[in-house]
Amino acid sequence: MKFSLTWLKDYLETDATVADICDALNAIGLEVEGVEDPAEKLAGFRIAHVLTAARHPDADKLQVLTVDTGDGQPLQVVCGAPNARAGMKGVLGLPGAVVPANGMVLRKSAIRGVESNGMMCSTRELELGEDHDGIIELPDDAPVGTDFAAYHGSDPVIEVAVTPNRPDCMGVYGIARDLAAKGLGTLKPIAMPAFAASSACPVEIRTDDAEGCPAFYGRVVKGVTNGPSPDWLQARLKSAGQRPISLLVDLTNYLMLGHGRPAHAYDLAKLSGAVVARRAKDGEEVLALNEKTYTLDSEMVVIADDAGVHDIAGIMGGEHSGVTESTTDVLLEIAYFDPARIGATGRKLGLSSDARTRFERGVDPEFLDAGLDLLTGLIVELAGGTPSETVRAGSPPSDAKVVAFDPGQTLRLGGVDVPEGEQKRILESLGFAVSADWQVTCPLRRHDIEGPADLVEEVVRIHGLDKVASVALPRVEGVARPTATPQQKLERGLRRAAAASGLNEAVTWSFLPTWAAEHFGSDQPLWVLANPISEDMKAMRPSLLPGLLMASKRNADRGAASSRLFEIGRRYFRGANGLSDEKPTLGIVLAGEKTARGWQSGKAKPFDAYDAKALALALLEAAGAPVANLMVMGEAGPQFHPGQSATLRLGPKVVLARFGMVHPATLKAFDADGPIAAVELFLDAIPAKKGAAFARPGFTPPALQAVTRDFAFLVPATLAAGDLVRAVQGADKAFITGVRVFDVFAGQGVPEGHKSIAVEVTLQPGEASFKDADLKAIAEKVVAAAAKLGGELRG
């Protein structure tokens, strides 16, 4: 929210500087996002008196001016403005000044062979208006040589970030109230222009939706003259980033920005019959002021007459009933709408406005009559007209919350000792009523106050958060105990292991386009957001792979030859009880070149399924999973290539990981060039370590050297090599410490339907060396284990 220093001082009697105001705003929780001082942009521009004006010798549309800048040394300036003439006073930009409109640095130069010492400026060039037909003409009494910024009255503009729980500060008056409570000045009472109502309101005003619009007030003002707003009003609106439109529209915006109270003005001549706040009918349409047509439904509140809908209540007015320069009679409307319904309507229509921002956070229900009177008085004062009596349909919420407060809680909860008298002063200056027994009545505008803790917050933020002493948390004696959970330790270890494997960590959105989430969806329904950031972030991700695939595509589009990405995050599902089910997961995507082309390796080589499998096994081992007991099975999912993918399971049902090549249909859906390998580790499925000791047991190297023996088996072609490895590994657990496949062959010499798998078996003797009989016995166990799988030792 933006406002000028002058606007703030309309409501706050203070001599504080801009720096003091900004410090106070930050201290009380209204963060200052920036300060814009027009004086800085107008540095180097002075008021100048044009002494002479003569035609340029080499250009018909240029004049050579002699201007006085007040130092007694007239300067020569070339100017192309048609209104430049001797005797006028204007604004001269001296060499070194920067033109605000385009950033051009002025310098002494020659224009068509004539020296020019600066530039006479127009309104648009100084960003003071849109006029560019000529240079600025100042009054005859403008002091020559004075900095134009000082003469023009440059007004610093402050921008603050108002948190959603503080709708009372969505107007400049509310901010002034907080600053006055901080001790930065005195809050002025609202200046209510005097006017007299002449007759009853000629229009029926009512609310037919007491839930959506509890209160709907209005009155008619006849005989107004609409036109441009006065300069002071335009200046205030411009400081807030608003474009002045016309006096009547500007005054409604002034009320909204100054007091946080949206209102609306209708052209009475464009209305027919009663003006009613009601629910819309399904399929009704309205052309809004943004020139877009919206289709409404029965959950939305509208303002309508006998002819149809004129206003999406609390959000935006309609095009057909808006005021124009020819408007002479207006209907002023001010209402209280249900915040939840306004928010739901705005989200459903995808429509945002300043009014919606205030209504859905909660406007002040007590400021209906006063707001309408203030708006009416300003219209009568500036636009003339005769107002009618007020019509009040319904009534706003009026039950103020009363909180039993103990001043001692400020010390217990806030950590600062504030005298009771000071606490009472702070609360009363913020609009709270405090009784002798500390029953605190909250103003209706403070929707955020729910209990004593909120009152402590009010006292502490105004008293000064910087006065809260820093106190160390108590700690037990001795060595500090670890605070990380087993899940956090697991993720930290995996993050280090993945990075050590040559992968780069990515952090992608938890939200996906609906199509991407559905492509990687499972049997469980998706979580779809009711109010997404955008349509491309509407569904919670059921897998980490879509985000990584899109990230690798962005890298490839920008010329990256290879992407080795991993991410540790959560997948989201709708659980059986309807609540969110979050599952920790590690995702990996390997895209592009595994090895670049080279004189030794030849062509560039892509990643394959075995690269994905190796990473899956390595990271599962780093996570403490029993890798030796894992089974390699199919059914990695339709997103993977069926012949080049698998799952790693602990038993037939517990899936710890899936890996392989991404399916061509998936690559096409994500517009990615393949081949791409991917891995997903399901961290919640990894069994926890049982009885893990604090420290690892001591390592004692074996006293005797290990020996190896090679075996080649003829096995069915359908047998997985991993199954054979596990069978051989379990043939003699006392002495077999490792089994490694080193050859797989099918072809000449191998019967059809079979293949040859050669394994290297590592044997580790214990206290005595192996004898021939020992090795023969172990070999027989290995052959017997392979035979159970249909394997036959090759001769």
C-alpha positions, 0 to 999 in steps of 0.5 A: 500500500502506498501513500504520500507524507502529505496524505498521512499528515492529513490525519496525523499531527506530527513533525517526524521526518520520513526516516522516523516514520519509516523506523516507527512503521517497521517497529510496529509491524508495518514493513516499509517496502520502499520510499520514493522521493520525487525531489531526488528525481527532480534534482538539477531542474530549476525555475528559469525566466526566458529573456529572449526567443529567436528562430534557429538559423538552420531549423524552422521548428527550433528556437534559440532561447536566452534564459535566466537561472537567477545567478546573473549569467544567462544561458543559451538553450535550444528549444522546440516547444511551440509555446516557448516565448520571451517573458515566460517562466518554465523549468530548465534541466541543467547539464548533469540532470537526469530526465525522469521520463526516459533516464537521459542525462542532460549535457552541454551540446550543439543542436544544428550547430547552435550550443544548448546548455540544457533543456526546457522541460514538459510535464510528461518529461518530468513525469508530472502529467501527460501533457507534451504539447509544450514546455511547462508554463509557471506563474509570473511570481515563480521565484527564478533560480529556485529548485523546481522540486522545492517549488513544486512541493515534492512529496515523499511516497511511502510503501508498506506491506500490510499483513492479511490480519490487519485490514484496519491498516488498509487505509491511511487513517488506520496507519496514522492511528498506529503511529499515534499509538507509537507516540509519533504524533496525535491522531486527528479526528475525521474531518466531516464536511457539513451538508443537509439532507433535503428529502427522502431517498427516491430509490428503494434500497434493500438486501435480499441476502442477509447472509452475504450482505448483512447491511446495505446503505445508500442515498441519492445526490441530485444535481452534481457536476462531474469533472476533473478532480482538484489537484490535491485529490489527484496528488493523493491518488497518484501517490497511491498508484491510482490513476485519476478518472473523474471527481465522483470516481476519485472520491470513492477511491479516496474513501477506500484508500484513506479509510479502508472503506470501499464504496460505489457511485451509480449513475441514477439515470441508468438504474430502473426500479429498486436497487437490491443486494441479492444472490445471482442466478445461475448463468447471469452475466455482467459486463464489469468495469474492466470491460470483461463479461463474467458469468455468475452463479447462485453462490455469488452476491450481486447488486441489481435492479429490475433490469439486471445485475450492475455490480459484482458485490464487493469486487467490481462495478458494472460498465453499464451503470458507471458514472460519466462526465454527463452524470448529474444524479448519483446513487451512493452505495456502501455496504458490509459483505460476508468476507468469506463469500467475497473471497470465494467469488473472487477466486471463482471468477479469477477477479482481483480488485482493491475492493475485494482485497479489503472486503475479504479481509474484513472492513470496519462494520462501524464505518458505514454511516460515517463513511457514507456521510464523509463521501456525501459531504465531499461530493456536495463540497466539490461537485455540488448537488442535493443529498437525500436521506440515508436508506439503511437496509439490514444491519452490520455485525455489532457484537464487540468481542470482550476479552478478559485480560491480565496485564501480567501476561505481557511479561509472561508471554511477551518477555517485557515488563510494561507498566499497567498504565502504559498498557492501558494507554496503548490499548486505548490509543488503538481503539480498545476500551479497557474497564477497571477490571481489565475487561477489554472491549475490541473495536469491530474493525479488529477481526484479528483479536481472538484472545489475551495473547493477541492483546499482548502482541498489540502492547509489545509491538507498540511498546517496542519489540526491540525492548524484549531482552534476549534470553538463552533457552535453558539447557541440560548439563553435559554433552548436548543431545542430538535434535535431528529426527531419524528421518532428518538424518536419513535425508541428510545422509542421502543428500550427501551420498547423491551429491557425492555420486555426481548428481546436482540437487534441484528444488522444484515446485510442489505444485504441477499442472493438472495434466502432469500430475495425472500422467504420474498419478496413481490409484489414490486421488490427486490433491487439487488446489481450490486457489492455485497460484496459476493453472500450471500449479494447480495439483499437488505432485504425486511424484517428484519426476515430473518436476525434474523432467521439466527442469531437465527440459529447461536445461536442455533448451538452454544448451545443457548437454547433460542433466544429472538432477536429484531432489528430496521432497514429498509426494502428496496423496489424498488419504483414506480418511480424506486428509493429506498423505505426504510421503518422503521421496528421492527422485533422480533424472539422468538426461542427455549425455553420460559421457561426451564425445572424445577421441578415446570414447568415440561418440557421446553415450547416453544414460541407460537403465543400468546407470539408474539401477546402480544409483538406486542400489548405491543410495539405498545402501547409503540409507541403510536398506538391506540391499543384499535381500532386495528383489528385482521385479517389474511393474515400475509403472506406465511412465517407464519403458516396460522392457527397460525398467524394474522395481527393487522390493523387500519381499513381493509387496514392499517397493523401495524404489523404481528405476529405468528408462522413461517411456517414449509416451511420457517423453512426448507428453513432457516435450523432452528429448530422450533417452532419459533414465529416472529413479524414485526411492520411496524413503517411507518404505525403507525399514528402520534400523533395529537396535542401532548402536551409537557408534559403529563396531570396531573393524578387524581385518581378516587374518587370511587372504580371500580367494575367488572361484568362477562358475558358469551356469546354463540357466533359463533365458527368463531367469534374472541374474540377480536371482542367481546371485542371491541364490549363490550368495546364500549357498554358504553364508559362513564363507561366501562374502561376495558374488559378482556377475562378470559375463552373460552370453547367449548364442552359438553353443548355448541351447535355445531358450537358455543363456550362460551366466558367469559369476565370480564368488569370493570366499573368505576363510576364517581361522584356517586356510581352505583345503581342497575338500573345503573348497569342493564342499562349498562349490557343491553347495553353489552348484546345488543352489543354482540347480534349484533355479534350473541352472546347470554348471557348464563343463 
